[in-house]
Amino acid sequence: MLIEIVSVVVSIFGILMSMGYFPQAYRIWKNKSAENISFITYFIMFTGCFAWLIYGVILQDIPIIVSFVVGVIGSFLVLFMSLKYRD
């Protein structure tokens, strides 16, 4: 019972943490500018999220998978938009 509760809580916080990329992606899109955005930083974050996602898939660990799917999508959006709206 405790492990199920911990899994749900970890999944919720993992998703919330990974949603941190979306405000940045929205700001880039809204302003049509990626000025002051570090492409290298977001590339590192994307690579890390993707590695954790693969690890979660290998382990078949749903909290890791759910959390890092959101992180991969969000960090990819920031990367894509920072390339698209580069000054």
C-alpha distance (Angstrom), angle and dihedral (degrees) to the residues before:
residue distance angle dihedral
M1 . . .
L2 3.81 . .
I3 3.80 93.0 .
E4 3.82 90.5 54.0
I5 3.81 91.5 51.4
V6 3.80 91.6 47.6
S7 3.83 90.5 48.5
V8 3.81 91.5 53.1
V9 3.81 93.0 46.6
V10 3.83 92.2 46.9
S11 3.81 90.3 48.5
I12 3.81 92.0 51.2
F13 3.79 93.7 48.5
G14 3.81 91.6 42.9
I15 3.78 90.4 54.7
L16 3.81 92.2 45.8
M17 3.79 90.9 49.4
S18 3.80 92.2 47.8
M19 3.80 91.3 48.8
G20 3.80 86.9 68.4
Y21 3.81 89.0 89.2
F22 3.78 94.6 60.9
P23 3.84 98.3 69.6
Q24 3.81 88.9 54.2
A25 3.81 92.0 48.2
Y26 3.81 89.8 48.5
R27 3.80 91.7 49.5
I28 3.81 91.9 51.4
W29 3.81 90.7 48.4
K30 3.81 94.1 45.3
N31 3.82 94.5 48.4
K32 3.81 94.1 36.0
S33 3.79 86.2 -136.8
A34 3.78 135.2 105.1
E35 3.78 93.9 -169.3
N36 3.82 112.3 148.5
I37 3.82 92.3 13.5
S38 3.78 113.6 130.6
F39 3.80 106.2 -136.5
I40 3.82 90.8 -170.6
T41 3.80 92.2 54.4
Y42 3.79 93.2 51.2
F43 3.79 91.2 43.6
I44 3.81 89.3 55.3
M45 3.82 90.5 47.1
F46 3.83 91.5 48.4
T47 3.81 91.1 49.1
G48 3.81 91.3 48.9
C49 3.81 93.3 47.9
F50 3.79 90.7 47.6
A51 3.82 91.6 49.9
W52 3.81 90.9 50.1
L53 3.81 90.0 48.0
I54 3.81 91.3 53.5
Y55 3.81 89.5 46.7
G56 3.81 90.5 51.3
V57 3.80 91.2 49.5
I58 3.81 91.1 50.3
L59 3.81 90.3 50.1
Q60 3.82 91.6 39.7
D61 3.80 87.2 -131.8
I62 3.80 108.2 160.5
P63 3.85 97.3 -162.5
I64 3.81 91.1 54.4
I65 3.80 92.8 43.9
V66 3.80 95.3 48.3
S67 3.80 93.7 45.0
F68 3.76 96.2 48.6
V69 3.80 97.1 41.5
V70 3.80 85.8 64.4
G71 3.81 90.4 45.2
V72 3.80 93.5 49.9
I73 3.80 91.8 49.9
G74 3.81 93.8 46.6
S75 3.79 96.6 45.3
F76 3.81 90.6 44.9
L77 3.81 90.2 53.5
V78 3.80 90.7 52.7
L79 3.81 90.9 48.3
F80 3.79 93.4 47.0
M81 3.78 94.4 46.9
S82 3.79 93.4 43.8
L83 3.81 88.0 57.4
K84 3.80 93.5 43.1
Y85 3.81 95.6 48.4
R86 3.78 98.6 36.3
D87 3.80 111.6 145.0
